[in-house]
Amino acid sequence: MEYKVGDIVTLKKGHPCGSRDWKILRVGADFRLECMGCGHQVMMARRLVEKNMRGLK
């Protein structure tokens, strides 16, 4: 699947703020994701994002 900066992905497990939607800020071996609920940023391995992704908006 092709991922681009700016795409919104929905992950299986929600963030503690209650949001499940994340905006992609960086694509590569690791993804930088920003929570759409509170703005918190995290780095996750591509493998984990692809495994835990529910959908692409």
CHARMM-style PDB file with segment names, atoms N, HN, CA, C and O in Angstrom:
ATOM      1  N   MET     1       0.840  -1.182   0.000  1.00  0.00      PROA
ATOM      2  CA  MET     1       0.000   0.000   0.000  1.00  0.00      PROA
ATOM      3  C   MET     1       0.883   1.242   0.000  1.00  0.00      PROA
ATOM      4  O   MET     1       1.928   1.266   0.649  1.00  0.00      PROA
ATOM      5  N   GLU     2       0.470   2.249  -0.713  1.00  0.00      PROA
ATOM      6  HN  GLU     2      -0.379   2.229  -1.240  1.00  0.00      PROA
ATOM      7  CA  GLU     2       1.210   3.500  -0.837  1.00  0.00      PROA
ATOM      8  C   GLU     2       0.758   4.493   0.225  1.00  0.00      PROA
ATOM      9  O   GLU     2      -0.425   4.824   0.308  1.00  0.00      PROA
ATOM     10  N   TYR     3       1.698   4.968   1.035  1.00  0.00      PROA
ATOM     11  HN  TYR     3       2.659   4.700   0.967  1.00  0.00      PROA
ATOM     12  CA  TYR     3       1.401   5.962   2.072  1.00  0.00      PROA
ATOM     13  C   TYR     3       2.040   7.280   1.680  1.00  0.00      PROA
ATOM     14  O   TYR     3       3.156   7.300   1.161  1.00  0.00      PROA
ATOM     15  N   LYS     4       1.343   8.381   1.923  1.00  0.00      PROA
ATOM     16  HN  LYS     4       0.437   8.365   2.344  1.00  0.00      PROA
ATOM     17  CA  LYS     4       1.866   9.705   1.617  1.00  0.00      PROA
ATOM     18  C   LYS     4       1.770  10.577   2.861  1.00  0.00      PROA
ATOM     19  O   LYS     4       0.918  10.358   3.722  1.00  0.00      PROA
ATOM     20  N   VAL     5       2.644  11.560   2.945  1.00  0.00      PROA
ATOM     21  HN  VAL     5       3.336  11.738   2.245  1.00  0.00      PROA
ATOM     22  CA  VAL     5       2.581  12.536   4.031  1.00  0.00      PROA
ATOM     23  C   VAL     5       1.246  13.266   3.918  1.00  0.00      PROA
ATOM     24  O   VAL     5       0.851  13.703   2.838  1.00  0.00      PROA
ATOM     25  N   GLY     6       0.569  13.388   5.041  1.00  0.00      PROA
ATOM     26  HN  GLY     6       0.890  13.033   5.919  1.00  0.00      PROA
ATOM     27  CA  GLY     6      -0.733  14.059   5.058  1.00  0.00      PROA
ATOM     28  C   GLY     6      -1.910  13.101   5.094  1.00  0.00      PROA
ATOM     29  O   GLY     6      -3.030  13.521   5.385  1.00  0.00      PROA
ATOM     30  N   ASP     7      -1.685  11.812   4.803  1.00  0.00      PROA
ATOM     31  HN  ASP     7      -0.775  11.471   4.567  1.00  0.00      PROA
ATOM     32  CA  ASP     7      -2.770  10.821   4.883  1.00  0.00      PROA
ATOM     33  C   ASP     7      -3.211  10.647   6.332  1.00  0.00      PROA
ATOM     34  O   ASP     7      -2.410  10.806   7.253  1.00  0.00      PROA
ATOM     35  N   ILE     8      -4.478  10.323   6.529  1.00  0.00      PROA
ATOM     36  HN  ILE     8      -5.129  10.194   5.781  1.00  0.00      PROA
ATOM     37  CA  ILE     8      -5.035  10.045   7.850  1.00  0.00      PROA
ATOM     38  C   ILE     8      -5.277   8.530   7.939  1.00  0.00      PROA
ATOM     39  O   ILE     8      -5.968   7.958   7.097  1.00  0.00      PROA
ATOM     40  N   VAL     9      -4.705   7.891   8.962  1.00  0.00      PROA
ATOM     41  HN  VAL     9      -4.143   8.356   9.647  1.00  0.00      PROA
ATOM     42  CA  VAL     9      -4.899   6.458   9.160  1.00  0.00      PROA
ATOM     43  C   VAL     9      -5.631   6.226  10.477  1.00  0.00      PROA
ATOM     44  O   VAL     9      -5.478   6.993  11.428  1.00  0.00      PROA
ATOM     45  N   THR    10      -6.423   5.168  10.520  1.00  0.00      PROA
ATOM     46  HN  THR    10      -6.548   4.546   9.748  1.00  0.00      PROA
ATOM     47  CA  THR    10      -7.120   4.764  11.736  1.00  0.00      PROA
ATOM     48  C   THR    10      -6.438   3.497  12.242  1.00  0.00      PROA
ATOM     49  O   THR    10      -6.323   2.515  11.509  1.00  0.00      PROA
ATOM     50  N   LEU    11      -5.985   3.518  13.497  1.00  0.00      PROA
ATOM     51  HN  LEU    11      -6.079   4.316  14.093  1.00  0.00      PROA
ATOM     52  CA  LEU    11      -5.312   2.370  14.092  1.00  0.00      PROA
ATOM     53  C   LEU    11      -6.270   1.597  14.984  1.00  0.00      PROA
ATOM     54  O   LEU    11      -7.273   2.143  15.444  1.00  0.00      PROA
ATOM     55  N   LYS    12      -5.962   0.316  15.233  1.00  0.00      PROA
ATOM     56  HN  LYS    12      -5.147  -0.128  14.860  1.00  0.00      PROA
ATOM     57  CA  LYS    12      -6.811  -0.544  16.065  1.00  0.00      PROA
ATOM     58  C   LYS    12      -6.953   0.001  17.475  1.00  0.00      PROA
ATOM     59  O   LYS    12      -8.059   0.102  18.006  1.00  0.00      PROA
ATOM     60  N   LYS    13      -5.820   0.354  18.080  1.00  0.00      PROA
ATOM     61  HN  LYS    13      -4.921   0.272  17.649  1.00  0.00      PROA
ATOM     62  CA  LYS    13      -5.816   0.789  19.475  1.00  0.00      PROA
ATOM     63  C   LYS    13      -5.844   2.307  19.533  1.00  0.00      PROA
ATOM     64  O   LYS    13      -5.060   2.972  18.856  1.00  0.00      PROA
ATOM     65  N   GLY    14      -6.738   2.853  20.334  1.00  0.00      PROA
ATOM     66  HN  GLY    14      -7.375   2.312  20.884  1.00  0.00      PROA
ATOM     67  CA  GLY    14      -6.865   4.297  20.446  1.00  0.00      PROA
ATOM     68  C   GLY    14      -5.808   4.920  21.335  1.00  0.00      PROA
ATOM     69  O   GLY    14      -5.232   4.250  22.192  1.00  0.00      PROA
ATOM     70  N   HSD    15      -5.559   6.191  21.134  1.00  0.00      PROA
ATOM     71  HN  HSD    15      -6.027   6.735  20.438  1.00  0.00      PROA
ATOM     72  CA  HSD    15      -4.653   6.974  21.972  1.00  0.00      PROA
ATOM     73  C   HSD    15      -5.373   7.270  23.291  1.00  0.00      PROA
ATOM     74  O   HSD    15      -6.603   7.301  23.305  1.00  0.00      PROA
ATOM     75  N   PRO    16      -4.665   7.487  24.386  1.00  0.00      PROA
ATOM     76  CA  PRO    16      -5.329   7.777  25.670  1.00  0.00      PROA
ATOM     77  C   PRO    16      -6.292   8.966  25.622  1.00  0.00      PROA
ATOM     78  O   PRO    16      -7.197   9.048  26.452  1.00  0.00      PROA
ATOM     79  N   CYS    17      -6.119   9.879  24.677  1.00  0.00      PROA
ATOM     80  HN  CYS    17      -5.384   9.812  24.003  1.00  0.00      PROA
ATOM     81  CA  CYS    17      -7.035  11.023  24.565  1.00  0.00      PROA
ATOM     82  C   CYS    17      -8.381  10.607  23.971  1.00  0.00      PROA
ATOM     83  O   CYS    17      -9.342  11.375  24.021  1.00  0.00      PROA
ATOM     84  N   GLY    18      -8.458   9.387  23.406  1.00  0.00      PROA
ATOM     85  HN  GLY    18      -7.678   8.763  23.366  1.00  0.00      PROA
ATOM     86  CA  GLY    18      -9.714   8.882  22.857  1.00  0.00      PROA
ATOM     87  C   GLY    18      -9.756   8.805  21.345  1.00  0.00      PROA
ATOM     88  O   GLY    18     -10.668   8.193  20.788  1.00  0.00      PROA
ATOM     89  N   SER    19      -8.798   9.407  20.667  1.00  0.00      PROA
ATOM     90  HN  SER    19      -8.058   9.904  21.119  1.00  0.00      PROA
ATOM     91  CA  SER    19      -8.780   9.418  19.204  1.00  0.00      PROA
ATOM     92  C   SER    19      -8.092   8.167  18.661  1.00  0.00      PROA
ATOM     93  O   SER    19      -7.140   7.666  19.260  1.00  0.00      PROA
ATOM     94  N   ARG    20      -8.576   7.665  17.524  1.00  0.00      PROA
ATOM     95  HN  ARG    20      -9.348   8.072  17.037  1.00  0.00      PROA
ATOM     96  CA  ARG    20      -7.939   6.546  16.831  1.00  0.00      PROA
ATOM     97  C   ARG    20      -7.328   6.988  15.511  1.00  0.00      PROA
ATOM     98  O   ARG    20      -6.676   6.193  14.835  1.00  0.00      PROA
ATOM     99  N   ASP    21      -7.528   8.238  15.137  1.00  0.00      PROA
ATOM    100  HN  ASP    21      -8.058   8.885  15.686  1.00  0.00      PROA
ATOM    101  CA  ASP    21      -7.047   8.753  13.856  1.00  0.00      PROA
ATOM    102  C   ASP    21      -5.698   9.445  14.028  1.00  0.00      PROA
ATOM    103  O   ASP    21      -5.485  10.207  14.971  1.00  0.00      PROA
ATOM    104  N   TRP    22      -4.794   9.158  13.091  1.00  0.00      PROA
ATOM    105  HN  TRP    22      -4.968   8.538  12.326  1.00  0.00      PROA
ATOM    106  CA  TRP    22      -3.441   9.702  13.123  1.00  0.00      PROA
ATOM    107  C   TRP    22      -3.097  10.256  11.750  1.00  0.00      PROA
ATOM    108  O   TRP    22      -3.460   9.673  10.729  1.00  0.00      PROA
ATOM    109  N   LYS    23      -2.399  11.377  11.727  1.00  0.00      PROA
ATOM    110  HN  LYS    23      -2.104  11.852  12.556  1.00  0.00      PROA
ATOM    111  CA  LYS    23      -1.941  11.998  10.483  1.00  0.00      PROA
ATOM    112  C   LYS    23      -0.481  11.610  10.273  1.00  0.00      PROA
ATOM    113  O   LYS    23       0.323  11.689  11.202  1.00  0.00      PROA
ATOM    114  N   ILE    24      -0.137  11.192   9.059  1.00  0.00      PROA
ATOM    115  HN  ILE    24      -0.790  11.128   8.304  1.00  0.00      PROA
ATOM    116  CA  ILE    24       1.236  10.798   8.744  1.00  0.00      PROA
ATOM    117  C   ILE    24       2.057  12.055   8.458  1.00  0.00      PROA
ATOM    118  O   ILE    24       1.715  12.846   7.580  1.00  0.00      PROA
ATOM    119  N   LEU    25       3.147  12.226   9.214  1.00  0.00      PROA
ATOM    120  HN  LEU    25       3.425  11.583   9.928  1.00  0.00      PROA
ATOM    121  CA  LEU    25       4.033  13.372   9.034  1.00  0.00      PROA
ATOM    122  C   LEU    25       5.336  12.986   8.335  1.00  0.00      PROA
ATOM    123  O   LEU    25       5.972  13.833   7.708  1.00  0.00      PROA
ATOM    124  N   ARG    26       5.743  11.708   8.435  1.00  0.00      PROA
ATOM    125  HN  ARG    26       5.227  11.019   8.943  1.00  0.00      PROA
ATOM    126  CA  ARG    26       6.981  11.245   7.825  1.00  0.00      PROA
ATOM    127  C   ARG    26       6.791   9.791   7.424  1.00  0.00      PROA
ATOM    128  O   ARG    26       6.208   9.000   8.166  1.00  0.00      PROA
ATOM    129  N   VAL    27       7.291   9.445   6.234  1.00  0.00      PROA
ATOM    130  HN  VAL    27       7.764  10.087   5.631  1.00  0.00      PROA
ATOM    131  CA  VAL    27       7.183   8.080   5.720  1.00  0.00      PROA
ATOM    132  C   VAL    27       8.585   7.560   5.457  1.00  0.00      PROA
ATOM    133  O   VAL    27       9.429   8.279   4.922  1.00  0.00      PROA
ATOM    134  N   GLY    28       8.832   6.323   5.828  1.00  0.00      PROA
ATOM    135  HN  GLY    28       8.147   5.739   6.263  1.00  0.00      PROA
ATOM    136  CA  GLY    28      10.124   5.679   5.596  1.00  0.00      PROA
ATOM    137  C   GLY    28      10.111   4.343   6.314  1.00  0.00      PROA
ATOM    138  O   GLY    28       9.071   3.688   6.387  1.00  0.00      PROA
ATOM    139  N   ALA    29      11.262   3.930   6.847  1.00  0.00      PROA
ATOM    140  HN  ALA    29      12.107   4.463   6.787  1.00  0.00      PROA
ATOM    141  CA  ALA    29      11.323   2.713   7.649  1.00  0.00      PROA
ATOM    142  C   ALA    29      10.514   2.916   8.929  1.00  0.00      PROA
ATOM    143  O   ALA    29       9.917   1.976   9.455  1.00  0.00      PROA
ATOM    144  N   ASP    30      10.503   4.156   9.421  1.00  0.00      PROA
ATOM    145  HN  ASP    30      10.988   4.919   8.993  1.00  0.00      PROA
ATOM    146  CA  ASP    30       9.681   4.554  10.563  1.00  0.00      PROA
ATOM    147  C   ASP    30       8.673   5.590  10.091  1.00  0.00      PROA
ATOM    148  O   ASP    30       8.942   6.350   9.161  1.00  0.00      PROA
ATOM    149  N   PHE    31       7.533   5.616  10.725  1.00  0.00      PROA
ATOM    150  HN  PHE    31       7.315   4.999  11.481  1.00  0.00      PROA
ATOM    151  CA  PHE    31       6.523   6.642  10.446  1.00  0.00      PROA
ATOM    152  C   PHE    31       6.486   7.605  11.618  1.00  0.00      PROA
ATOM    153  O   PHE    31       6.578   7.176  12.768  1.00  0.00      PROA
ATOM    154  N   ARG    32       6.354   8.900  11.349  1.00  0.00      PROA
ATOM    155  HN  ARG    32       6.279   9.248  10.415  1.00  0.00      PROA
ATOM    156  CA  ARG    32       6.050   9.864  12.400  1.00  0.00      PROA
ATOM    157  C   ARG    32       4.566  10.154  12.267  1.00  0.00      PROA
ATOM    158  O   ARG    32       4.097  10.583  11.213  1.00  0.00      PROA
ATOM    159  N   LEU    33       3.832   9.915  13.345  1.00  0.00      PROA
ATOM    160  HN  LEU    33       4.213   9.566  14.201  1.00  0.00      PROA
ATOM    161  CA  LEU    33       2.383  10.097  13.353  1.00  0.00      PROA
ATOM    162  C   LEU    33       1.997  11.178  14.350  1.00  0.00      PROA
ATOM    163  O   LEU    33       2.624  11.328  15.399  1.00  0.00      PROA
ATOM    164  N   GLU    34       0.954  11.929  14.006  1.00  0.00      PROA
ATOM    165  HN  GLU    34       0.445  11.807  13.154  1.00  0.00      PROA
ATOM    166  CA  GLU    34       0.424  12.949  14.903  1.00  0.00      PROA
ATOM    167  C   GLU    34      -1.026  12.612  15.222  1.00  0.00      PROA
ATOM    168  O   GLU    34      -1.838  12.421  14.317  1.00  0.00      PROA
ATOM    169  N   CYS    35      -1.348  12.540  16.512  1.00  0.00      PROA
ATOM    170  HN  CYS    35      -0.688  12.695  17.247  1.00  0.00      PROA
ATOM    171  CA  CYS    35      -2.706  12.244  16.943  1.00  0.00      PROA
ATOM    172  C   CYS    35      -3.631  13.377  16.508  1.00  0.00      PROA
ATOM    173  O   CYS    35      -3.318  14.549  16.716  1.00  0.00      PROA
ATOM    174  N   MET    36      -4.767  13.034  15.908  1.00  0.00      PROA
ATOM    175  HN  MET    36      -5.022  12.082  15.739  1.00  0.00      PROA
ATOM    176  CA  MET    36      -5.714  14.044  15.449  1.00  0.00      PROA
ATOM    177  C   MET    36      -6.525  14.616  16.608  1.00  0.00      PROA
ATOM    178  O   MET    36      -7.173  15.652  16.461  1.00  0.00      PROA
ATOM    179  N   GLY    37      -6.493  13.940  17.766  1.00  0.00      PROA
ATOM    180  HN  GLY    37      -5.968  13.098  17.885  1.00  0.00      PROA
ATOM    181  CA  GLY    37      -7.244  14.423  18.919  1.00  0.00      PROA
ATOM    182  C   GLY    37      -6.493  15.468  19.717  1.00  0.00      PROA
ATOM    183  O   GLY    37      -7.029  16.541  19.998  1.00  0.00      PROA
ATOM    184  N   CYS    38      -5.237  15.161  20.092  1.00  0.00      PROA
ATOM    185  HN  CYS    38      -4.802  14.290  19.864  1.00  0.00      PROA
ATOM    186  CA  CYS    38      -4.502  16.047  20.997  1.00  0.00      PROA
ATOM    187  C   CYS    38      -3.230  16.625  20.394  1.00  0.00      PROA
ATOM    188  O   CYS    38      -2.628  17.518  20.989  1.00  0.00      PROA
ATOM    189  N   GLY    39      -2.802  16.142  19.227  1.00  0.00      PROA
ATOM    190  HN  GLY    39      -3.291  15.416  18.744  1.00  0.00      PROA
ATOM    191  CA  GLY    39      -1.616  16.679  18.577  1.00  0.00      PROA
ATOM    192  C   GLY    39      -0.308  16.020  18.996  1.00  0.00      PROA
ATOM    193  O   GLY    39       0.757  16.441  18.545  1.00  0.00      PROA
ATOM    194  N   HSD    40      -0.359  14.994  19.850  1.00  0.00      PROA
ATOM    195  HN  HSD    40      -1.224  14.652  20.216  1.00  0.00      PROA
ATOM    196  CA  HSD    40       0.849  14.291  20.298  1.00  0.00      PROA
ATOM    197  C   HSD    40       1.497  13.579  19.115  1.00  0.00      PROA
ATOM    198  O   HSD    40       0.802  12.985  18.291  1.00  0.00      PROA
ATOM    199  N   GLN    41       2.829  13.637  19.027  1.00  0.00      PROA
ATOM    200  HN  GLN    41       3.394  14.119  19.697  1.00  0.00      PROA
ATOM    201  CA  GLN    41       3.549  12.991  17.936  1.00  0.00      PROA
ATOM    202  C   GLN    41       4.325  11.790  18.445  1.00  0.00      PROA
ATOM    203  O   GLN    41       4.913  11.829  19.526  1.00  0.00      PROA
ATOM    204  N   VAL    42       4.320  10.707  17.648  1.00  0.00      PROA
ATOM    205  HN  VAL    42       3.841  10.675  16.771  1.00  0.00      PROA
ATOM    206  CA  VAL    42       5.062   9.493  17.982  1.00  0.00      PROA
ATOM    207  C   VAL    42       5.752   8.967  16.727  1.00  0.00      PROA
ATOM    208  O   VAL    42       5.322   9.223  15.602  1.00  0.00      PROA
ATOM    209  N   MET    43       6.847   8.217  16.956  1.00  0.00      PROA
ATOM    210  HN  MET    43       7.196   8.009  17.870  1.00  0.00      PROA
ATOM    211  CA  MET    43       7.518   7.497  15.872  1.00  0.00      PROA
ATOM    212  C   MET    43       7.183   6.020  16.047  1.00  0.00      PROA
ATOM    213  O   MET    43       7.289   5.475  17.145  1.00  0.00      PROA
ATOM    214  N   MET    44       6.777   5.380  14.953  1.00  0.00      PROA
ATOM    215  HN  MET    44       6.691   5.823  14.061  1.00  0.00      PROA
ATOM    216  CA  MET    44       6.462   3.950  14.985  1.00  0.00      PROA
ATOM    217  C   MET    44       7.108   3.275  13.783  1.00  0.00      PROA
ATOM    218  O   MET    44       7.214   3.869  12.710  1.00  0.00      PROA
ATOM    219  N   ALA    45       7.533   2.049  13.966  1.00  0.00      PROA
ATOM    220  HN  ALA    45       7.447   1.566  14.838  1.00  0.00      PROA
ATOM    221  CA  ALA    45       8.099   1.272  12.862  1.00  0.00      PROA
ATOM    222  C   ALA    45       7.008   1.011  11.815  1.00  0.00      PROA
ATOM    223  O   ALA    45       5.840   0.822  12.155  1.00  0.00      PROA
ATOM    224  N   ARG    46       7.401   1.006  10.568  1.00  0.00      PROA
ATOM    225  HN  ARG    46       8.350   1.160  10.293  1.00  0.00      PROA
ATOM    226  CA  ARG    46       6.450   0.770   9.470  1.00  0.00      PROA
ATOM    227  C   ARG    46       5.687  -0.533   9.684  1.00  0.00      PROA
ATOM    228  O   ARG    46       4.482  -0.595   9.439  1.00  0.00      PROA
ATOM    229  N   ARG    47       6.384  -1.579  10.142  1.00  0.00      PROA
ATOM    230  HN  ARG    47       7.363  -1.529  10.341  1.00  0.00      PROA
ATOM    231  CA  ARG    47       5.765  -2.885  10.361  1.00  0.00      PROA
ATOM    232  C   ARG    47       4.624  -2.787  11.367  1.00  0.00      PROA
ATOM    233  O   ARG    47       3.572  -3.392  11.164  1.00  0.00      PROA
ATOM    234  N   LEU    48       4.818  -2.032  12.454  1.00  0.00      PROA
ATOM    235  HN  LEU    48       5.673  -1.540  12.619  1.00  0.00      PROA
ATOM    236  CA  LEU    48       3.772  -1.884  13.470  1.00  0.00      PROA
ATOM    237  C   LEU    48       2.574  -1.102  12.941  1.00  0.00      PROA
ATOM    238  O   LEU    48       1.428  -1.447  13.230  1.00  0.00      PROA
ATOM    239  N   VAL    49       2.834  -0.059  12.175  1.00  0.00      PROA
ATOM    240  HN  VAL    49       3.764   0.221  11.940  1.00  0.00      PROA
ATOM    241  CA  VAL    49       1.733   0.734  11.615  1.00  0.00      PROA
ATOM    242  C   VAL    49       0.906  -0.117  10.664  1.00  0.00      PROA
ATOM    243  O   VAL    49      -0.323  -0.110  10.733  1.00  0.00      PROA
ATOM    244  N   GLU    50       1.569  -0.851   9.778  1.00  0.00      PROA
ATOM    245  HN  GLU    50       2.567  -0.857   9.722  1.00  0.00      PROA
ATOM    246  CA  GLU    50       0.849  -1.683   8.811  1.00  0.00      PROA
ATOM    247  C   GLU    50       0.068  -2.792   9.508  1.00  0.00      PROA
ATOM    248  O   GLU    50      -1.026  -3.141   9.065  1.00  0.00      PROA
ATOM    249  N   LYS    51       0.606  -3.349  10.585  1.00  0.00      PROA
ATOM    250  HN  LYS    51       1.495  -3.065  10.945  1.00  0.00      PROA
ATOM    251  CA  LYS    51      -0.059  -4.428  11.321  1.00  0.00      PROA
ATOM    252  C   LYS    51      -1.299  -3.918  12.060  1.00  0.00      PROA
ATOM    253  O   LYS    51      -2.319  -4.605  12.105  1.00  0.00      PROA
ATOM    254  N   ASN    52      -1.216  -2.718  12.637  1.00  0.00      PROA
ATOM    255  HN  ASN    52      -0.387  -2.160  12.600  1.00  0.00      PROA
ATOM    256  CA  ASN    52      -2.282  -2.189  13.487  1.00  0.00      PROA
ATOM    257  C   ASN    52      -3.251  -1.247  12.775  1.00  0.00      PROA
ATOM    258  O   ASN    52      -4.133  -0.674  13.415  1.00  0.00      PROA
ATOM    259  N   MET    53      -3.100  -1.081  11.472  1.00  0.00      PROA
ATOM    260  HN  MET    53      -2.383  -1.546  10.952  1.00  0.00      PROA
ATOM    261  CA  MET    53      -3.946  -0.141  10.743  1.00  0.00      PROA
ATOM    262  C   MET    53      -5.309  -0.740  10.422  1.00  0.00      PROA
ATOM    263  O   MET    53      -5.403  -1.876   9.955  1.00  0.00      PROA
ATOM    264  N   ARG    54      -6.349   0.019  10.671  1.00  0.00      PROA
ATOM    265  HN  ARG    54      -6.273   0.941  11.051  1.00  0.00      PROA
ATOM    266  CA  ARG    54      -7.726  -0.375  10.328  1.00  0.00      PROA
ATOM    267  C   ARG    54      -8.139   0.157   8.964  1.00  0.00      PROA
ATOM    268  O   ARG    54      -8.828  -0.526   8.206  1.00  0.00      PROA
ATOM    269  N   GLY    55      -7.717   1.376   8.655  1.00  0.00      PROA
ATOM    270  HN  GLY    55      -7.158   1.931   9.271  1.00  0.00      PROA
ATOM    271  CA  GLY    55      -8.126   1.953   7.391  1.00  0.00      PROA
ATOM    272  C   GLY    55      -7.402   3.246   7.095  1.00  0.00      PROA
ATOM    273  O   GLY    55      -6.749   3.832   7.959  1.00  0.00      PROA
ATOM    274  N   LEU    56      -7.533   3.679   5.849  1.00  0.00      PROA
ATOM    275  HN  LEU    56      -8.064   3.204   5.147  1.00  0.00      PROA
ATOM    276  CA  LEU    56      -6.912   4.899   5.359  1.00  0.00      PROA
ATOM    277  C   LEU    56      -8.030   5.849   4.943  1.00  0.00      PROA
ATOM    278  O   LEU    56      -8.924   5.468   4.186  1.00  0.00      PROA
ATOM    279  N   LYS    57      -7.979   7.076   5.433  1.00  0.00      PROA
ATOM    280  HN  LYS    57      -7.254   7.385   6.048  1.00  0.00      PROA
ATOM    281  CA  LYS    57      -9.025   8.043   5.086  1.00  0.00      PROA
ATOM    282  C   LYS    57      -8.536   8.999   4.018  1.00  0.00      PROA
ATOM    283  OT1 LYS    57      -9.279   9.886   3.596  1.00  0.00      PROA
TER     284      LYS     57
END
